[in-house]
Amino acid sequence: MNFGMVRMLILVAFWGLIGAGFGVAGTDRSVPSPRTITVALDGSGDFSSIQEAVDSAGKGDSVFIKAGAYSQDLTIHSKEKIKIIGAGVDKVSLLGQGQMVGVLHVGKWPYGATDIEISGLTINEHGGHALGVFNGNRITLRRLHVKGMVFSQQVHDVRIEDCVIGGSETTGVHVSDSQAVLIGNVIHDNDHGVNVTGTSSVQLERNVITRNLFEGVVIGDRARAVLINNTLVKNGGGGAFLGTSTIQASGNILSFNKIGFLIAPSSQVNVAYNVLFNSEANYMRAGSPNVPAPEFTVDSDIMADPRFVDAEHDDFHLQPDTTLVNLGGFRHLGALPPLSRTSKQQ
């Protein structure tokens, strides 16, 4: 047997040992499969404590919370790619213990959290805050009912979707030095609806923001914001663009507020195809005092009652015969589509 044949046999034996004893790329059997960890107050789950369940979760795991009112706080940090799934907003309530400001925290200085998704819960407030997101990446909040403030600071890629957020004595959603997308939420009955500060970058799309004592949306400092297809209605003001903020606002409905847009001279604002129907002024220039500023009006503005289905009872769908369709590239203006004629007859 020549030297080349011996060398080949040694290599075959070596790689056989590696494959059998240690695994090769793509066949490592030491990686555990994702788990679903169950939490139940009656002891029928893996844990009765949500915190203990989350602490035990590894990458890829899900924590499922059965129905119940949980007098618990929850902090999620130093975790990656886990899901917290409640049985439903009408079935699972996170009440807190009153031991910290806020009831649910995602991320914690100096620790963060990455690829975290939370859904299907009602979260109560404590100390004015309900849910805080800090120092994290790719955090998704979906189908939550938050009774208090949602606060985010120094977070990348926050997504807040299909949530109901309200009842804060300050702000419904406060975004500070973060990147966030808010889509399809109802934000109601706060002092301010959404407040964006610092160097944040946000997109607000198809949200209904209503019954806030002051402005529905405030963009300040050096923040950047895109507002598309939102309905800002029955607030003290619609949108306030302050500081040196940069804003694009198009396809929105701002109606039955005192003021539509309040614009600081130092901000950079581009508006188009918005419906404005407000009691005191559609545009005002920020100052001491604020003054009406009809010069901000653009040709594509629509100064007319949007004719909601039932604004008095907070049904902000458009009437079936609305003219607010197919304008400026938008299928319809505002957050909610027109009702069909069939739906109206029913």
C-alpha positions in Angstrom: 0.0 0.0 0.0 1.5 3.3 -1.1 1.7 6.4 1.1 -1.1 8.2 -0.7 -3.5 5.4 0.0 -2.5 5.3 3.7 -3.0 9.1 4.0 -6.5 8.9 2.4 -7.6 6.1 4.9 -6.4 8.2 7.8 -8.4 11.2 6.6 -11.5 9.1 6.1 -11.2 7.6 9.6 -10.6 11.1 11.1 -13.7 12.7 9.5 -15.8 9.6 10.5 -14.8 10.2 14.1 -15.7 13.9 13.8 -19.1 13.2 12.3 -19.9 10.5 14.8 -18.6 12.0 17.9 -18.9 15.7 17.5 -21.3 16.4 14.6 -20.6 18.3 11.4 -22.1 21.6 10.3 -25.9 21.3 9.8 -26.2 18.0 11.8 -25.3 19.1 15.3 -27.8 17.2 17.5 -26.8 19.1 20.6 -29.0 22.1 19.7 -32.4 21.8 21.5 -35.6 22.2 19.6 -37.7 25.3 20.4 -40.1 24.7 23.3 -43.5 26.1 24.3 -43.4 26.9 28.0 -46.9 27.2 29.6 -47.8 29.5 32.5 -51.0 28.9 34.4 -52.2 30.2 37.8 -54.0 27.0 38.6 -50.7 24.9 38.4 -51.7 23.1 35.2 -48.7 24.7 33.3 -44.9 24.5 33.6 -44.9 27.6 35.8 -47.3 29.8 37.7 -44.9 32.7 37.5 -44.5 34.5 34.1 -41.1 35.8 35.2 -39.8 32.3 36.1 -41.1 31.0 32.7 -39.3 33.8 30.8 -36.1 33.3 32.8 -36.1 29.6 31.8 -36.7 30.3 28.1 -33.9 29.9 25.6 -33.4 31.2 22.1 -36.4 30.2 19.9 -38.7 29.3 22.8 -42.3 30.6 23.3 -44.0 31.3 26.6 -47.7 30.8 26.5 -49.8 32.4 29.2 -53.1 30.8 30.0 -56.2 32.8 31.0 -56.0 34.7 34.3 -55.3 37.9 36.1 -51.7 37.8 37.1 -50.6 40.1 40.0 -47.0 40.0 38.7 -44.4 42.3 37.2 -42.3 41.1 34.3 -38.8 42.1 33.1 -37.3 40.6 30.0 -33.6 41.1 29.5 -30.5 39.3 28.2 -32.9 37.2 26.0 -32.9 36.6 22.2 -35.6 35.4 19.9 -38.4 34.5 22.3 -42.2 35.0 22.1 -44.5 35.9 25.0 -48.0 34.9 23.9 -51.1 35.5 25.9 -54.4 33.6 25.4 -56.0 36.9 24.4 -56.4 40.5 25.6 -59.8 39.7 27.0 -58.4 36.6 28.9 -55.0 37.5 30.2 -54.3 40.6 32.4 -50.9 41.5 33.7 -51.7 43.6 36.8 -48.3 44.1 38.4 -47.2 43.9 42.1 -46.7 47.7 42.6 -43.0 47.2 43.2 -41.7 49.1 40.2 -42.7 51.9 37.9 -44.4 50.1 35.0 -45.5 46.5 34.9 -43.7 45.0 32.0 -40.1 46.0 31.0 -38.3 44.7 27.9 -34.5 45.4 28.0 -32.6 46.8 31.0 -29.5 48.8 31.2 -26.8 47.7 30.7 -28.5 44.5 29.3 -30.7 44.5 26.3 -33.1 42.1 24.6 -33.3 41.1 20.9 -36.0 39.7 18.7 -38.7 39.7 21.3 -42.4 39.5 20.4 -45.2 40.0 22.9 -48.9 39.5 22.0 -52.3 38.7 23.4 -52.2 40.5 26.8 -53.8 43.3 28.7 -51.2 45.3 30.6 -52.1 47.6 33.5 -50.2 50.7 34.5 -48.3 51.4 37.7 -46.8 54.8 38.5 -48.1 56.2 35.2 -46.3 53.6 33.1 -47.5 50.3 31.8 -44.9 49.0 29.4 -41.3 50.1 28.9 -38.8 49.1 26.2 -35.2 49.9 26.8 -31.9 49.3 25.0 -33.2 46.6 22.7 -33.4 45.5 19.1 -36.3 44.2 17.0 -39.0 44.4 19.6 -42.6 43.6 18.4 -45.7 44.5 20.4 -48.8 43.1 18.7 -52.5 42.8 19.7 -52.0 44.2 23.2 -54.3 46.3 25.3 -52.2 48.7 27.3 -53.8 50.7 30.0 -51.2 53.4 30.5 -48.0 54.6 28.8 -45.8 52.7 26.4 -42.3 54.2 26.7 -39.3 53.3 24.5 -35.8 54.6 24.9 -32.7 53.8 22.8 -34.3 50.9 21.0 -33.8 49.9 17.4 -36.7 48.5 15.3 -39.7 48.7 17.6 -42.9 47.6 16.0 -46.2 48.4 17.7 -49.1 46.9 15.7 -52.9 46.4 16.2 -52.7 47.5 19.8 -55.2 49.6 21.9 -53.3 52.0 24.1 -55.0 54.5 26.4 -55.7 56.0 29.8 -52.4 57.6 30.5 -52.3 60.8 32.4 -49.3 61.9 30.3 -48.7 60.2 26.9 -50.0 57.1 25.3 -46.8 56.2 23.4 -43.5 58.1 24.0 -40.6 57.3 21.7 -37.2 58.7 22.7 -34.0 58.3 20.7 -35.5 55.2 19.1 -36.6 53.8 15.7 -40.2 52.7 15.7 -43.1 51.8 13.5 -46.7 52.2 14.7 -49.3 50.5 12.5 -53.0 50.0 12.9 -53.3 51.0 16.6 -56.0 52.9 18.5 -54.4 55.4 20.8 -57.0 57.2 23.0 -57.8 59.2 26.1 -54.3 60.4 27.1 -52.9 63.9 27.6 -51.0 63.4 24.4 -51.4 60.5 22.0 -47.9 60.0 20.6 -44.8 62.0 21.6 -41.6 61.6 19.7 -38.4 63.2 21.0 -34.6 63.2 20.8 -33.2 61.8 17.6 -36.0 59.3 17.0 -37.2 58.1 13.6 -40.8 56.9 13.5 -43.4 55.9 11.0 -47.1 56.2 11.9 -49.4 54.4 9.5 -53.2 53.7 9.7 -53.5 54.6 13.4 -56.7 56.0 14.9 -55.6 58.6 17.5 -58.6 60.1 19.4 -59.9 61.9 22.5 -56.5 63.0 23.7 -56.6 66.2 25.8 -53.8 68.0 23.9 -52.2 67.0 20.5 -52.7 63.6 19.0 -49.1 63.5 17.7 -46.1 65.7 18.8 -42.8 65.4 16.9 -40.1 67.5 18.6 -36.3 68.0 19.0 -34.4 66.5 16.0 -36.8 63.7 15.4 -37.9 62.5 12.0 -41.4 61.2 11.3 -43.6 60.0 8.5 -47.4 60.1 9.0 -49.4 58.2 6.4 -53.1 57.3 6.4 -53.8 58.1 10.1 -57.0 59.5 11.5 -56.4 62.1 14.2 -59.8 63.1 15.4 -61.5 64.7 18.5 -58.2 65.7 20.1 -57.1 69.1 21.4 -54.8 69.3 18.4 -54.0 67.0 15.5 -50.2 67.1 14.9 -47.6 69.4 16.4 -44.2 69.6 14.7 -41.7 71.4 16.9 -38.0 72.0 17.3 -35.9 71.1 14.3 -38.0 68.0 13.5 -38.5 66.8 9.9 -41.9 65.5 9.0 -43.8 64.1 6.0 -47.5 63.9 6.5 -49.8 62.7 3.7 -53.1 60.9 3.3 -54.2 61.7 6.9 -57.6 62.9 8.2 -57.4 65.6 10.9 -60.9 66.4 11.9 -63.0 67.7 14.9 -59.8 68.8 16.7 -59.3 72.4 17.8 -56.2 72.7 15.6 -55.1 70.6 12.7 -51.4 71.1 12.2 -49.3 73.3 14.6 -45.9 74.0 12.9 -42.8 75.6 14.3 -40.9 77.7 11.9 -37.7 75.8 12.7 -39.2 72.4 11.6 -39.2 71.0 8.1 -42.6 69.9 7.1 -43.9 68.4 3.8 -47.7 67.9 3.7 -50.0 66.6 0.9 -53.5 65.1 0.5 -54.7 65.6 4.0 -58.3 66.2 5.1 -58.5 69.2 7.5 -61.8 70.0 9.3 -61.1 71.5 12.7 -62.8 74.1 14.9 -60.2 76.8 15.5 -57.7 76.5 12.7 -56.4 73.9 10.2 -52.9 75.4 10.3 -51.2 77.4 13.1 -47.7 78.7 13.4 -46.2 77.8 16.8 -45.2 80.7 18.9 -46.1 82.8 22.0 -49.0 82.9 21.2 -49.7 80.5 18.4 -51.2 82.3 15.3 -53.3 81.0 12.5 -51.2 80.2 9.4 -53.3 79.7 6.3 -50.2 80.2 4.2 -49.2 76.6 5.0 -52.2 75.4 3.0 -51.3 73.3 -0.1 -53.3 72.7 -3.2 -54.0 69.1 -2.4 -55.5 69.8 1.0 -59.2 68.9 1.4 -61.1 71.3 3.7 -64.3 69.3 4.2 -66.1 67.1 6.7 -64.8 63.6 6.0 -68.3 62.2 6.8 -67.4 59.3 9.1 -70.0 56.6 9.6 -70.6 57.6 13.3 -68.0 60.0 14.7 -70.1 60.5 17.9 -69.7 56.9 18.8 -66.1 56.6 17.4 -66.8 54.8 14.2 -64.3 56.5 11.9 -64.9 54.4 8.8 -65.7 56.5 5.8 -69.2 56.5 4.3 -69.7 54.1 1.3 -70.1 57.0 -1.1 -67.1 58.9 0.2 -65.1 61.0 -2.3 -61.9 60.4 -0.3 -60.7 57.6 -2.5 -58.0 57.3 -5.1 -56.3 60.6 -4.2 -52.6 61.2 -4.4 -51.9 57.5 -4.9 -53.9 56.5 -1.8 -56.7 54.0 -2.0 -58.5 56.1 0.6 -57.5 58.8 3.0 -57.4 58.2 6.8 -56.9 55.0 8.7 -60.1 53.1 8.0 -61.5 52.2 4.6 -65.0 53.1 3.4 -67.7 50.7 4.4 -69.2 48.9 1.5 -72.7 49.6 0.4 -73.6 46.0 1.4 -72.2 46.6 4.9 -74.2 49.8 5.3 -77.5 48.0 4.3 -76.8 45.3 6.8 
